[in-house]
């Protein structure tokens, strides 16, 4: 996929320093991937599209300054680290059950000079922090993600602006989600679920053809 073909290109909205940080993150993560399996080796050549661009679709709307975002199943810091680069006025916590992945995120954040990124190793159900937003990419079913989010969610001090995401869960998902949404609503009948198809947002097919941002909120 060529970046010039995108209807909306999030890279173009970033400052030069942020773009440099993303490039450094890509370089560092691919080095780590030779020792620790953070992403599939088959996707390394398409890292900018399949990983960075995918995560940056979450920046189509803002996150309020001072908010805390928890990334469930952060893996190699995706989307935690790109979000921290794009929203330096917030705090991002990557949670992963695999200790070596959490350690990799800590090292990546330190090398990139990202003081607002933290990583915690352990099961999501045992994380003792709080957050205003939850994000996830291919980690768990919506009902499980929502359960994790509700346990740690705290209200924002001020209502977010019209250009910001409402507090809740933002999940990068693909394929037919009808069963996941049905299971979610069976567990929480009052939940609100919206989704944003990425092919409509980006104007591109292929990898993003069935992918979407699913927004879950109370």
Backbone bond lengths (Angstrom), bond angles and torsions (degrees), N, CA, C in turn:
res aa  C-N    CA-C-N  psi(-1)  N-CA   C-N-CA  omega(-1)  CA-C   N-CA-C  phi
1 X - - - 1.460 - - 1.526 109.08 -
2 X 1.321 118.03 131.27 1.447 123.28 177.64 1.526 109.62 -91.10
3 X 1.328 116.53 134.49 1.455 120.21 -179.86 1.531 111.11 -62.15
4 X 1.324 117.27 -28.74 1.469 120.20 179.91 1.521 111.96 -66.16
5 X 1.334 117.66 -18.93 1.459 121.51 -177.96 1.529 113.05 -85.41
6 X 1.336 117.26 -5.10 1.459 120.19 -175.01 1.523 111.32 -77.22
7 X 1.338 115.65 138.91 1.458 119.85 174.38 1.526 110.12 -69.63
8 X 1.326 116.84 -37.83 1.463 122.53 174.97 1.515 107.86 -131.45
9 X 1.333 116.06 124.78 1.455 121.12 -177.48 1.524 108.90 -115.43
10 X 1.335 118.11 104.30 1.468 120.00 -176.29 1.516 113.39 -64.04
11 X 1.325 118.00 -24.87 1.460 120.10 179.37 1.525 111.03 -62.71
12 X 1.326 116.97 -33.33 1.457 120.68 -176.97 1.525 112.47 -69.47
13 X 1.324 117.38 -20.25 1.463 121.35 -178.66 1.524 112.78 -87.00
14 X 1.330 116.71 -3.87 1.458 120.49 -174.47 1.521 111.76 -93.53
15 X 1.328 115.30 150.14 1.460 120.68 173.80 1.526 109.19 -69.81
16 X 1.334 115.35 159.51 1.467 120.42 -178.45 1.530 110.96 -57.28
17 X 1.329 117.59 -40.04 1.465 120.82 -179.86 1.521 111.25 -64.08
18 X 1.324 117.53 -39.47 1.464 120.69 178.00 1.519 111.39 -65.82
19 X 1.317 117.69 -40.76 1.456 120.56 177.48 1.527 110.71 -63.51
20 X 1.336 116.04 -38.90 1.471 119.66 177.73 1.529 110.40 -64.83
21 X 1.325 116.68 -38.73 1.465 120.34 177.77 1.530 110.92 -63.33
22 X 1.324 117.29 -41.49 1.464 120.24 179.02 1.516 111.22 -65.21
23 X 1.321 117.05 -39.59 1.462 120.35 177.64 1.527 110.75 -65.30
24 X 1.336 116.48 -40.47 1.469 119.84 177.66 1.520 110.65 -66.36
25 X 1.326 117.24 -39.29 1.466 121.10 176.45 1.519 110.77 -60.03
26 X 1.321 117.42 -45.62 1.461 121.18 178.24 1.521 110.80 -58.62
27 X 1.317 116.53 -46.43 1.475 120.49 -179.23 1.520 111.09 -61.90
28 X 1.332 116.57 -46.17 1.459 120.46 -177.93 1.525 111.38 -66.64
29 X 1.339 117.06 -43.78 1.459 119.74 -178.07 1.532 111.31 -63.88
30 X 1.321 117.32 -40.91 1.465 119.45 -179.91 1.527 110.96 -66.17
31 X 1.311 117.08 -31.22 1.471 119.21 173.96 1.527 110.31 -67.11
32 X 1.319 116.20 -45.84 1.458 120.84 178.18 1.521 110.89 -58.95
33 X 1.325 116.24 -36.35 1.460 120.68 -173.99 1.517 112.56 -64.61
34 X 1.305 116.89 -16.24 1.466 120.10 176.13 1.529 111.64 -72.69
35 X 1.345 116.23 -21.60 1.471 121.05 -178.61 1.519 112.76 -112.39
36 X 1.345 116.03 -35.41 1.466 121.65 -178.05 1.517 108.13 -124.42
37 X 1.329 117.24 130.55 1.461 121.03 -176.85 1.526 110.11 -77.35
38 X 1.349 115.79 89.11 1.457 121.66 -179.84 1.519 111.86 -93.02
39 X 1.321 117.10 -36.82 1.462 123.01 174.61 1.517 108.17 -135.90
40 X 1.322 117.65 160.83 1.455 121.28 178.50 1.530 109.62 -63.76
41 X 1.333 118.00 128.78 1.475 119.95 178.93 1.527 112.89 -56.37
42 X 1.339 117.03 -28.23 1.465 120.14 -179.43 1.528 112.25 -67.71
43 X 1.332 117.43 -15.77 1.471 120.15 -178.20 1.530 112.87 -102.31
44 X 1.326 117.85 2.45 1.465 119.93 -175.38 1.529 111.66 -61.31
45 X 1.338 117.29 -41.09 1.462 120.05 -177.50 1.522 112.25 -67.66
46 X 1.337 117.20 -18.75 1.459 120.93 179.75 1.526 110.79 -113.20
47 X 1.313 116.50 28.81 1.465 120.93 -173.98 1.522 111.55 -57.68
48 X 1.315 117.37 -43.91 1.462 120.14 -174.93 1.527 111.59 -62.32
49 X 1.331 116.92 -36.15 1.460 120.53 -179.94 1.520 112.01 -86.07
50 X 1.336 116.63 -54.50 1.462 120.51 -170.16 1.517 113.46 -75.45
51 X 1.319 116.96 -19.63 1.459 119.48 -179.03 1.530 111.59 -117.19
52 X 1.335 117.62 -60.80 1.462 119.01 -176.91 1.525 112.27 -63.91
53 X 1.331 116.84 -53.87 1.460 119.23 -178.61 1.522 111.13 -60.11
54 X 1.320 116.54 -41.30 1.460 120.62 179.07 1.529 110.45 -57.35
55 X 1.330 116.68 -47.42 1.468 119.92 -179.75 1.526 111.71 -67.37
56 X 1.322 117.05 -37.41 1.460 120.58 -176.04 1.517 112.92 -72.10
57 X 1.320 118.12 -11.11 1.473 117.80 173.37 1.524 110.95 -61.55
58 X 1.330 117.32 -23.09 1.460 120.77 177.50 1.526 111.98 -67.88
59 X 1.338 117.11 -14.37 1.461 119.88 179.80 1.526 111.63 -89.85
60 X 1.340 118.10 8.64 1.457 119.72 176.27 1.529 110.26 -62.33
61 X 1.312 116.40 -23.70 1.466 121.94 170.54 1.524 108.16 -126.24
62 X 1.319 116.48 160.62 1.458 120.93 -176.21 1.525 112.18 -82.33
63 X 1.327 114.56 164.47 1.458 123.89 165.24 1.531 106.68 -114.01
64 X 1.323 119.27 134.57 1.470 120.59 -176.72 1.528 112.18 -62.85
65 X 1.308 115.85 146.21 1.462 120.65 174.80 1.524 109.64 -58.46
66 X 1.321 115.06 139.55 1.460 120.39 177.33 1.510 115.05 85.28
67 X 1.331 117.65 -2.67 1.469 119.34 -179.33 1.523 110.94 -77.94
68 X 1.315 115.35 162.47 1.465 122.39 174.26 1.519 108.72 -114.79
69 X 1.333 115.24 132.31 1.460 123.29 179.53 1.519 108.04 -118.03
70 X 1.320 117.71 129.07 1.454 120.78 174.25 1.522 108.46 -108.40
71 X 1.320 115.59 132.60 1.466 123.04 -179.82 1.525 107.98 -106.66
72 X 1.333 115.75 106.21 1.471 120.84 -178.77 1.519 109.93 -78.55
73 X 1.331 116.46 125.60 1.457 120.95 -179.08 1.512 111.51 69.21
74 X 1.322 115.79 51.51 1.463 120.54 -170.59 1.519 114.48 -65.05
75 X 1.342 117.58 -24.25 1.469 118.71 178.98 1.514 111.13 61.99
76 X 1.334 116.07 -115.34 1.465 120.76 179.09 1.512 113.16 -92.66
77 X 1.332 117.13 24.33 1.459 119.93 -179.44 1.509 113.12 87.32
78 X 1.317 115.87 28.34 1.466 121.99 -179.26 1.529 109.16 -117.67
79 X 1.327 117.96 113.64 1.470 128.95 11.39 1.523 116.00 -97.46
80 X 1.326 120.00 11.80 1.466 121.53 -171.99 1.521 112.63 -54.89
81 X 1.331 117.26 -52.41 1.466 119.66 -173.96 1.522 112.38 -70.01
82 X 1.341 120.51 -45.67 1.467 118.24 174.88 1.526 113.00 -57.19
83 X 1.332 118.11 -38.75 1.462 120.25 178.47 1.529 111.07 -65.35
84 X 1.317 117.00 -39.27 1.466 120.11 178.74 1.528 111.01 -65.71
85 X 1.317 116.82 -36.54 1.465 120.54 177.89 1.527 110.23 -66.23
86 X 1.317 116.70 -40.45 1.468 121.08 -176.80 1.521 112.49 -80.42
87 X 1.336 117.60 -25.79 1.465 121.79 -177.86 1.527 109.47 -128.79
88 X 1.327 117.17 71.71 1.468 120.42 -174.30 1.523 114.22 -69.39
89 X 1.347 118.22 -10.61 1.462 120.22 -179.78 1.522 112.59 -87.74
90 X 1.325 117.43 3.44 1.459 121.40 177.26 1.520 111.02 -113.79
91 X 1.315 115.69 -179.75 1.465 122.48 176.55 1.516 108.05 -118.32
92 X 1.341 116.44 136.36 1.456 121.39 -179.67 1.521 109.24 -124.93
93 X 1.322 115.92 129.86 1.464 121.66 179.17 1.523 108.44 -118.28
94 X 1.319 116.67 123.06 1.454 121.45 174.86 1.519 110.03 -95.40
95 X 1.318 116.26 124.11 1.463 121.59 179.18 1.521 108.74 -111.00
96 X 1.322 116.67 129.15 1.463 120.10 178.38 1.521 109.21 -148.51
97 X 1.326 115.69 140.25 1.463 120.08 -178.12 1.527 111.98 -75.19
98 X 1.327 117.50 -15.25 1.471 121.62 -178.29 1.527 108.66 -95.45
99 X 1.322 115.76 115.65 1.455 120.43 -174.48 1.512 114.17 -59.03
100 X 1.329 117.95 -40.51 1.469 119.78 -176.84 1.529 111.52 -67.94
101 X 1.336 117.12 -27.31 1.463 119.57 176.66 1.525 110.49 -73.40
102 X 1.326 117.47 -42.71 1.465 120.17 176.20 1.518 110.81 -61.28
103 X 1.334 117.02 -40.59 1.468 119.78 178.26 1.522 110.63 -64.60
104 X 1.333 117.25 -37.20 1.461 120.63 178.14 1.524 110.60 -63.18
105 X 1.333 116.92 -41.77 1.467 120.43 178.99 1.523 110.22 -62.95
106 X 1.334 117.34 -43.03 1.467 119.88 177.91 1.531 110.82 -59.88
107 X 1.325 116.33 -43.23 1.463 120.18 -178.92 1.520 110.89 -67.19
108 X 1.331 117.06 -43.19 1.456 120.46 178.43 1.526 110.75 -60.41
109 X 1.326 116.70 -45.17 1.465 120.37 -179.78 1.524 110.86 -62.37
110 X 1.325 116.68 -41.26 1.467 120.13 -179.74 1.527 110.83 -65.42
111 X 1.317 116.86 -44.12 1.465 119.92 -179.42 1.519 112.22 -66.11
112 X 1.325 116.65 -29.22 1.460 120.61 179.82 1.527 112.31 -89.12
113 X 1.316 116.36 -3.54 1.459 120.12 -179.95 1.511 113.74 70.57
114 X 1.328 117.22 30.38 1.464 121.96 -178.80 1.527 108.87 -94.24
115 X 1.321 116.44 100.40 1.456 121.17 -175.07 1.517 113.31 -83.50
116 X 1.341 117.36 -5.67 1.472 120.38 -179.02 1.519 112.51 -102.35
117 X 1.324 117.74 8.71 1.467 122.14 -179.23 1.526 109.76 -108.20
118 X 1.319 116.01 130.46 1.457 122.10 177.43 1.521 108.43 -128.85
119 X 1.319 116.56 158.42 1.463 120.71 177.34 1.519 108.95 -135.90
120 X 1.317 114.47 141.14 1.463 120.94 -179.48 1.519 108.37 -130.38
121 X 1.334 116.81 131.81 1.462 122.13 -179.18 1.519 110.11 -101.11
122 X 1.318 115.95 123.92 1.451 120.86 178.24 1.517 110.96 154.01
123 X 1.294 116.41 176.68 1.452 121.06 179.52 1.528 110.54 -71.05
124 X 1.312 115.58 142.59 1.461 120.65 -176.88 1.525 112.02 -56.14
125 X 1.326 116.60 -36.62 1.458 120.76 -177.47 1.532 112.92 -64.36
126 X 1.327 116.82 -15.04 1.462 120.20 -174.48 1.524 112.88 -107.87
127 X 1.318 117.40 -3.49 1.465 118.49 177.71 1.528 108.93 -65.85
128 X 1.327 117.01 132.20 1.455 121.26 -172.51 1.521 113.61 -102.22
129 X 1.339 117.20 9.44 1.451 119.39 -179.47 1.515 113.07 -84.08
130 X 1.344 115.11 -175.11 1.459 121.89 175.71 1.517 108.52 -130.30
131 X 1.331 115.97 157.95 1.460 120.17 -177.45 1.522 110.17 -154.25
132 X 1.315 115.25 156.60 1.457 121.81 174.35 1.527 111.29 -93.92
133 X 1.341 115.21 -29.86 1.461 121.50 -179.18 1.525 109.42 -131.75
134 X 1.320 114.95 146.78 1.456 121.93 168.55 1.522 108.21 -117.30
135 X 1.333 116.34 140.19 1.465 121.24 173.18 1.518 108.33 -128.88
136 X 1.319 115.23 157.45 1.459 119.59 -179.14 1.519 109.48 -161.89
137 X 1.325 115.05 147.98 1.455 120.40 175.68 1.525 107.94 -133.98
138 X 1.341 115.56 108.44 1.475 121.91 175.65 1.521 111.81 52.71
139 X 1.344 116.18 52.62 1.460 120.24 -177.58 1.524 112.91 -111.57
140 X 1.336 116.79 -50.25 1.464 120.60 -173.39 1.524 108.75 -156.44
141 X 1.339 118.13 165.06 1.465 121.19 175.75 1.527 111.29 -61.27
142 X 1.326 115.86 157.04 1.455 121.13 -177.79 1.527 112.88 -57.61
143 X 1.332 117.16 -40.88 1.464 119.98 -178.87 1.526 110.89 -61.59
144 X 1.328 116.38 -40.26 1.463 120.33 178.76 1.520 111.04 -68.29
145 X 1.327 116.53 -45.30 1.459 120.59 179.01 1.530 111.23 -59.94
146 X 1.319 116.08 -41.33 1.466 120.28 -179.61 1.516 110.63 -67.22
147 X 1.325 117.27 -37.03 1.467 121.21 176.85 1.533 110.00 -61.78
148 X 1.348 115.55 -44.48 1.461 119.58 178.00 1.523 110.45 -62.06
149 X 1.333 115.80 -43.65 1.466 119.08 -177.85 1.524 111.74 -64.30
150 X 1.317 118.02 -47.42 1.470 121.12 -177.02 1.524 111.54 -59.64
151 X 1.326 116.27 -32.39 1.465 119.99 -177.74 1.520 111.38 -66.89
152 X 1.343 117.16 -32.27 1.472 119.99 -173.02 1.525 112.84 -110.38
153 X 1.346 118.01 -5.08 1.461 121.29 -172.21 1.524 112.34 -69.22
154 X 1.322 115.20 137.45 1.461 122.69 172.58 1.529 107.42 -129.86
155 X 1.328 118.35 151.81 1.463 120.09 -178.32 1.522 112.23 -72.81
156 X 1.327 115.40 150.77 1.452 120.89 172.12 1.523 109.91 -69.79
157 X 1.333 116.46 150.81 1.453 119.15 177.70 1.517 112.21 -64.86
158 X 1.332 116.17 -40.39 1.457 122.52 178.08 1.520 109.01 -125.58
159 X 1.310 116.53 151.02 1.464 120.20 177.75 1.521 109.50 -63.23
160 X 1.334 118.25 138.78 1.464 120.01 179.84 1.520 111.08 -66.89
161 X 1.324 116.51 154.67 1.451 120.83 177.89 1.519 111.47 -69.56
162 X 1.322 115.19 170.48 1.461 120.33 -177.44 1.525 112.68 -63.20
163 X 1.347 116.91 -23.47 1.460 120.29 -178.21 1.526 112.55 -93.76
164 X 1.343 117.08 6.41 1.465 121.52 -178.33 1.520 110.60 -107.66
165 X 1.326 115.01 156.47 1.462 120.60 175.03 1.526 109.96 -66.41
166 X 1.324 118.13 144.25 1.465 119.43 170.03 1.524 109.27 -70.51
167 X 1.313 119.25 146.90 1.468 120.45 178.66 1.528 110.37 -57.49
168 X 1.315 115.61 139.44 1.460 120.38 -179.76 1.508 111.07 153.96
169 X 1.315 114.84 -151.16 1.461 123.00 -177.08 1.519 110.39 -104.90
170 X 1.332 116.16 132.20 1.458 122.89 173.65 1.523 107.16 -120.57
171 X 1.324 116.19 110.50 1.459 120.79 -175.60 1.526 110.02 -115.49
172 X 1.318 116.44 128.25 1.460 121.91 172.97 1.519 107.31 -85.42
173 X 1.332 115.51 111.92 1.458 121.53 -172.85 1.522 110.28 -130.45
174 X 1.331 116.15 165.37 1.458 121.55 176.90 1.518 111.27 -141.55
175 X 1.344 115.06 161.31 1.451 120.43 175.31 1.514 113.58 79.88
176 X 1.331 115.44 -165.67 1.464 123.05 -178.77 1.526 109.70 -78.40
177 X 1.308 116.45 116.44 1.463 121.11 -176.04 1.525 112.89 -105.30
178 X 1.325 117.74 11.76 1.464 120.30 -174.36 1.529 111.83 -58.92
179 X 1.330 118.29 -42.90 1.463 120.02 -179.76 1.519 111.21 -68.06
180 X 1.332 116.98 -41.45 1.465 119.84 179.36 1.525 110.84 -62.21
181 X 1.319 116.37 -42.42 1.467 119.81 -179.63 1.519 110.67 -67.84
182 X 1.347 117.08 -38.65 1.461 120.43 177.47 1.527 110.67 -63.01
183 X 1.327 117.08 -42.82 1.469 121.00 178.47 1.531 110.47 -64.23
184 X 1.323 115.93 -39.70 1.466 120.07 178.66 1.516 110.73 -62.42
185 X 1.320 117.24 -46.41 1.472 120.86 -177.92 1.519 111.36 -71.35
186 X 1.325 117.90 -27.31 1.458 120.20 175.23 1.527 110.13 -66.64
187 X 1.317 116.41 -33.53 1.461 121.03 -179.74 1.523 111.44 -82.28
188 X 1.336 116.46 -33.95 1.467 120.85 -179.11 1.529 108.09 -139.51
189 X 1.320 118.34 88.30 1.473 121.87 -174.70 1.522 113.82 -61.93
190 X 1.328 118.36 -22.20 1.464 121.05 -176.11 1.520 113.36 -91.10
191 X 1.318 117.24 1.00 1.463 120.52 -175.51 1.532 110.83 -69.86
192 X 1.331 116.10 148.46 1.462 122.29 175.38 1.527 108.92 -105.64
193 X 1.320 117.03 130.46 1.465 122.11 -178.34 1.520 109.26 -126.21
194 X 1.323 116.43 125.17 1.461 123.17 173.70 1.517 107.89 -128.27
195 X 1.322 115.89 160.31 1.466 118.21 174.92 1.523 110.65 -145.96
196 X 1.337 113.61 152.90 1.457 121.95 -177.91 1.529 108.16 -125.27
197 X 1.338 118.72 106.23 1.468 120.94 179.38 1.524 111.22 -62.52
198 X 1.319 116.73 130.64 1.460 119.65 -176.44 1.516 112.80 -73.83
199 X 1.351 118.19 -25.62 1.459 117.65 178.03 1.530 110.69 -68.59
200 X 1.333 117.13 -30.56 1.467 119.74 175.53 1.524 110.88 -72.40
201 X 1.327 116.34 -37.77 1.455 120.83 -179.52 1.526 111.53 -68.97
202 X 1.328 115.75 -44.74 1.460 120.62 -174.04 1.515 113.70 -94.37
203 X 1.340 116.65 -16.38 1.454 119.25 -176.94 1.514 112.21 66.74
204 X 1.333 117.18 34.41 1.458 121.54 -176.17 1.525 109.61 -135.20
205 X 1.324 115.88 152.29 1.465 121.41 177.99 1.523 109.72 -106.03
206 X 1.312 117.61 -147.67 1.457 120.81 176.69 1.504 111.91 66.09
207 X 1.330 116.76 -123.46 1.457 122.94 -173.84 1.525 112.31 -55.67
208 X 1.325 118.29 -36.19 1.453 121.69 -175.04 1.528 113.19 -93.01
209 X 1.309 117.79 6.26 1.457 121.25 -172.68 1.519 115.49 -55.50
210 X 1.339 118.42 -42.60 1.465 121.52 -178.98 1.519 112.78 -113.49
211 X 1.326 116.76 13.01 1.458 119.51 -176.85 1.520 110.56 -92.68
212 X 1.326 115.20 153.97 1.452 121.01 -176.15 1.523 111.05 -155.74
213 X 1.318 114.94 159.84 1.465 121.42 167.57 1.527 107.35 -94.63
214 X 1.308 116.50 120.11 1.476 120.73 178.11 1.522 107.40 -101.09
215 X 1.327 115.96 125.49 1.461 122.47 -177.82 1.527 108.41 -109.16
216 X 1.309 116.84 120.51 1.470 122.61 -179.38 1.531 107.81 -119.91
217 X 1.323 115.70 129.13 1.462 119.62 -179.55 1.526 110.24 -149.81
218 X 1.292 115.40 162.65 1.468 121.46 -178.93 1.523 109.79 -77.34
